[in-house]
Amino acid sequence: MRIEQNYSLLKHNTFNLDIKTRWFVEYESEEDLRKLLQDEYFFSQSFWHIGQGSNLLFLDHFNGVIVHSAIKGIEIVKENTEVVWLKVGASEDWDSFVSYCVDKNWGGIENLSYIPGEVGASAFQNIGAYGVEASDCIEEVHMYSLQSGNKQVLSNKECNYSYRNSFFKQTENRGKYYITYVVYRLQKNPTYKLDYGDIRKKLVDKEINLKNIRQAIIEIRKEKLPDPKEYGNAGSFFTNPYITIEHYESLKQNYPDIPSYPIDEKRVKVPAAWLIDKAGLKGHEHGGAAVHTKQPLVLINKNQATGDDIALLAADIQRIIQEKFGIELLPEVNYI
């Protein structure tokens, strides 16, 4: 187990904010985690578990304990002629795991290529892109309860997955469980989801296979999203809002080009990026933070922004979208 004091989290948040935590604890095994959960001093402090920090916004230095998993490994737990099940350590880099599966010609998560973060976060957040969500392929999640210190294994159904949501994100459960492993179910004879974004355009005159699909999605994401090394960011800052069909039809009278995606008989999903763009907020700035000019769903650290700069920019966007469209935008990013 690794323990550091007054530790910089610059490498642990993709907004590139140089903030510090009083304590940083990194566990390398489930046994390490069990020991940590038996430590009285740990529970006397404020604490927060992080992955790569690709979905976090630190508002200030953290006067407590930041916890990080260093549990690695990819293990085949079972397979048949059609499916392979992989038990993956929570701290494995997500995109490296996607690449590993594509190289093996195991399909299901290739549309989630080039998403930053770790495997544990994929199950926590239920990451999604281009018609695929992590929950489509998650078989089960291994975790430890902070309250009991015991290990539990949740099935996909028990994880209560929905759009960008899960058992772990629900208010009554948030921060109470630490994920150690995720079991993914991949297809040996994959089917492809190509009718999202510009995937088919990128694949013109190319063979349709996992490697080419992955490469196409990487190219699309690089074209639209800023490199965190150049401009710190957390990818999509807001979730796409659900609104009633009546609300949508009312908006359509003034904005006939407003896109939507059906959710159920009563609701549709509206792209948050479209709303922000339509409100004229591309390039909008607050302090050192700005709305990205190519993808308005992304807020960037343009010029030595503070966490407050980014949070106040987000609040400004939320206010304007509420006033203009009567829609509440909710952050996908966690504020700490």
C-alpha positions in Angstrom: 0.0 0.0 0.0 1.3 3.4 -0.9 0.7 6.4 1.4 1.8 10.0 0.5 1.3 13.3 2.4 0.6 16.7 0.9 0.4 15.0 -2.5 -0.2 16.9 -5.7 -3.2 15.6 -7.8 -2.0 17.3 -11.0 -1.6 13.9 -12.6 -4.9 12.6 -11.2 -7.3 15.0 -12.8 -7.7 15.7 -16.5 -8.6 19.4 -15.9 -4.9 19.8 -15.1 -5.6 21.6 -11.8 -2.6 21.7 -9.5 -4.3 21.0 -6.2 -3.1 18.9 -3.3 -4.6 16.4 -0.9 -3.5 16.0 2.7 -3.2 12.3 2.2 -3.0 10.0 -0.8 -3.5 6.3 -0.4 -3.2 3.7 -3.1 -4.0 0.1 -2.5 -2.7 -2.7 -4.8 -4.9 -5.6 -3.8 -8.1 -6.5 -2.1 -6.2 -7.4 1.0 -4.7 -3.9 1.1 -8.2 -2.5 0.7 -9.5 -4.7 3.6 -6.7 -3.3 5.8 -7.6 0.2 4.9 -11.3 -0.4 5.7 -10.2 -1.5 9.2 -8.2 1.6 9.9 -9.9 4.0 12.4 -7.8 7.0 11.4 -9.0 6.6 7.8 -12.6 6.8 8.8 -12.0 9.8 11.0 -11.0 11.8 7.9 -12.9 13.1 4.9 -12.1 10.8 2.0 -12.9 10.3 -1.7 -12.1 7.5 -4.1 -10.9 8.5 -7.5 -9.8 6.7 -10.8 -7.9 8.7 -13.4 -9.8 11.8 -12.4 -11.3 12.2 -15.9 -14.8 12.9 -14.4 -13.8 15.1 -11.5 -13.7 18.8 -10.8 -11.7 19.8 -7.7 -12.8 23.2 -6.4 -10.0 23.5 -3.9 -7.2 21.6 -2.1 -8.6 18.4 -0.4 -8.1 18.3 3.4 -8.5 14.6 3.8 -7.7 11.3 2.1 -7.8 10.7 -1.6 -8.0 6.9 -2.3 -6.9 5.3 -5.5 -6.9 1.6 -6.7 -3.9 0.1 -8.3 -5.5 -3.3 -8.8 -4.5 -4.5 -12.3 -5.0 -7.7 -14.3 -7.1 -9.2 -17.1 -8.1 -12.8 -16.6 -10.4 -15.1 -18.6 -12.8 -16.5 -16.1 -14.8 -18.6 -18.6 -15.6 -18.9 -22.3 -17.4 -20.8 -24.9 -17.6 -20.8 -28.7 -19.6 -17.5 -28.7 -18.6 -15.5 -25.6 -15.6 -14.8 -23.4 -15.9 -13.4 -19.9 -13.0 -11.3 -18.6 -12.3 -10.3 -15.0 -10.5 -6.9 -15.1 -8.8 -5.0 -12.4 -10.4 -1.6 -11.5 -7.3 0.4 -12.2 -6.6 -1.0 -15.7 -6.7 1.9 -18.2 -10.0 1.7 -20.0 -8.8 2.5 -23.6 -5.9 0.0 -23.2 -8.5 -2.6 -22.2 -10.6 -1.8 -25.3 -7.5 -2.1 -27.5 -6.7 -5.5 -25.9 -10.2 -6.8 -26.7 -10.1 -5.5 -30.3 -6.7 -7.2 -30.8 -8.2 -10.4 -29.7 -11.2 -9.8 -32.0 -13.6 -9.8 -29.0 -16.4 -7.3 -29.7 -18.8 -5.3 -27.7 -16.9 -2.3 -26.4 -15.1 -1.1 -29.5 -17.5 1.9 -29.8 -16.2 3.1 -26.4 -12.7 3.6 -27.7 -10.6 6.5 -26.6 -12.7 7.3 -23.6 -10.4 8.4 -20.8 -10.5 6.7 -17.4 -10.2 3.4 -15.7 -12.2 0.2 -15.8 -13.7 0.7 -12.4 -15.0 4.1 -13.5 -16.6 2.5 -16.6 -18.8 0.4 -14.3 -19.4 3.3 -11.8 -20.4 5.9 -14.5 -21.9 3.5 -17.1 -19.9 5.3 -19.8 -21.4 5.4 -23.2 -20.8 6.6 -26.8 -21.9 5.9 -30.3 -24.9 3.7 -29.4 -23.1 1.6 -26.8 -23.0 1.7 -23.0 -20.6 -0.2 -20.7 -23.6 -1.9 -19.1 -24.3 -3.6 -22.4 -21.3 -5.9 -21.7 -20.9 -5.9 -17.9 -21.7 -9.2 -16.4 -20.9 -8.4 -12.7 -19.1 -6.0 -10.5 -16.9 -6.9 -7.5 -16.9 -4.4 -4.7 -16.3 -3.7 -1.0 -18.7 -2.1 1.3 -17.1 0.7 3.5 -19.7 0.0 6.1 -19.2 -3.7 6.6 -15.8 -4.1 5.1 -17.1 -7.2 3.3 -16.8 -8.1 -0.4 -20.0 -8.2 -2.5 -20.6 -9.1 -6.1 -23.4 -7.4 -8.0 -25.0 -8.8 -11.1 -25.6 -6.5 -14.1 -29.3 -6.3 -13.0 -28.4 -5.4 -9.4 -26.2 -2.5 -10.7 -29.4 -0.7 -11.7 -27.9 0.7 -14.9 -29.5 3.4 -16.9 -28.2 6.4 -19.0 -25.0 7.6 -17.2 -26.3 6.1 -14.0 -25.8 3.1 -11.8 -26.3 1.7 -8.3 -23.0 3.3 -7.3 -24.1 6.8 -8.3 -27.4 6.8 -6.5 -27.5 9.2 -3.6 -27.9 6.5 -0.9 -25.0 4.5 -2.2 -22.5 7.1 -3.5 -19.1 6.8 -1.9 -20.1 3.7 0.1 -18.6 1.0 -2.1 -15.2 0.6 -3.8 -15.1 -1.4 -7.0 -12.1 -3.8 -7.3 -12.9 -5.8 -10.4 -15.4 -5.7 -13.3 -16.3 -8.9 -15.3 -17.0 -8.0 -18.9 -18.8 -10.3 -21.4 -17.4 -10.0 -25.0 -18.6 -11.6 -28.2 -16.3 -13.8 -30.3 -18.5 -13.3 -33.4 -19.3 -9.6 -32.9 -22.1 -7.6 -34.5 -21.4 -3.9 -35.2 -23.2 -0.7 -34.3 -22.3 1.8 -37.1 -25.3 4.1 -37.4 -24.1 6.7 -34.9 -22.1 9.9 -35.6 -19.8 9.7 -38.6 -18.7 6.1 -38.1 -20.0 4.9 -41.6 -18.4 7.9 -43.3 -15.0 7.0 -41.8 -15.4 3.4 -42.9 -16.1 4.1 -46.6 -13.9 1.8 -48.8 -12.6 0.0 -45.7 -13.3 -3.5 -44.4 -15.8 -3.6 -41.6 -14.0 -5.1 -38.6 -13.2 -4.2 -35.0 -9.9 -2.6 -35.7 -11.2 -0.3 -38.4 -14.2 0.6 -36.2 -11.9 1.4 -33.3 -9.7 3.5 -35.5 -12.6 5.4 -37.0 -14.0 6.3 -33.5 -10.5 7.4 -32.3 -10.3 9.7 -35.4 -13.7 11.1 -34.8 -13.1 11.8 -31.1 -9.7 13.4 -31.8 -11.3 15.7 -34.4 -14.0 16.8 -31.9 -12.4 16.7 -28.5 -9.4 18.7 -27.2 -6.3 16.8 -26.1 -6.2 17.1 -22.2 -2.5 17.7 -22.5 -3.2 20.9 -24.4 -6.4 22.0 -22.7 -7.5 20.3 -19.5 -11.0 18.9 -19.7 -13.3 16.1 -18.5 -14.9 15.3 -21.8 -18.7 15.8 -21.8 -19.4 18.1 -18.9 -23.2 17.8 -19.0 -25.5 14.8 -19.5 -28.0 15.0 -22.3 -31.4 16.0 -20.7 -34.7 14.2 -20.9 -37.7 16.3 -21.6 -41.4 15.5 -22.1 -42.7 15.1 -25.6 -45.0 18.1 -24.9 -42.0 20.3 -24.0 -40.2 19.1 -27.1 -43.1 19.9 -29.4 -43.4 23.3 -27.8 -39.7 24.0 -28.4 -39.9 22.7 -32.0 -42.3 25.6 -32.9 -39.4 28.1 -32.3 -36.6 25.7 -33.1 -37.7 23.4 -35.9 -34.2 21.9 -36.2 -34.0 20.7 -32.6 -32.9 17.1 -32.6 -34.3 14.4 -30.3 -34.0 10.7 -29.5 -37.0 8.8 -28.2 -36.7 7.4 -24.7 -40.2 6.1 -24.0 -43.8 7.1 -24.7 -43.6 10.3 -22.7 -40.0 11.5 -23.1 -37.3 12.3 -25.6 -33.5 13.0 -25.1 -32.2 16.3 -26.4 -28.4 16.8 -27.1 -26.9 19.2 -24.6 -24.3 20.2 -27.1 -27.0 21.4 -29.5 -28.6 23.5 -26.7 -25.3 25.1 -25.8 -24.4 25.8 -29.4 -27.9 27.2 -30.2 -27.6 29.5 -27.2 -24.4 31.0 -28.8 -22.1 29.8 -26.0 -19.3 28.3 -28.0 -16.1 30.0 -26.9 -17.9 31.6 -23.9 -15.4 32.2 -21.1 -15.2 32.7 -17.3 -11.8 33.5 -15.9 -9.4 30.9 -17.3 -12.2 28.5 -18.3 -14.0 28.3 -21.7 -16.5 26.4 -23.7 -14.7 24.5 -26.4 -15.2 26.0 -29.9 -15.6 22.7 -31.7 -17.5 20.7 -29.1 -19.6 22.9 -26.8 -20.4 20.0 -24.4 -16.7 20.2 -23.3 -15.4 22.9 -20.9 -11.7 23.5 -21.0 -8.9 24.9 -18.8 -7.9 27.5 -21.4 -5.6 29.6 -19.3 -4.6 28.4 -15.8 -8.3 28.1 -14.7 -9.2 27.4 -11.2 -11.9 24.9 -10.2 -14.1 27.8 -9.3 -13.6 29.3 -12.8 -14.9 26.0 -14.4 -17.8 25.6 -11.9 -18.9 29.2 -12.4 -18.8 28.8 -16.2 -20.9 25.7 -15.9 -23.4 27.5 -13.7 -23.6 30.3 -16.2 -24.4 27.8 -19.0 -27.0 26.1 -16.8 -28.7 29.5 -16.1 -28.8 30.5 -19.8 -30.1 27.1 -21.0 -32.8 27.2 -18.3 -33.9 30.7 -19.3 -33.8 30.1 -23.1 -35.2 26.5 -23.3 -36.7 25.8 -19.9 -34.3 22.8 -19.6 -32.2 22.0 -16.6 -28.7 20.8 -17.6 -27.1 18.4 -15.0 -23.3 18.0 -14.8 -21.9 14.6 -15.6 -18.7 15.7 -13.8 -18.4 15.2 -10.0 -17.6 18.3 -8.0 -15.2 17.8 -5.0 
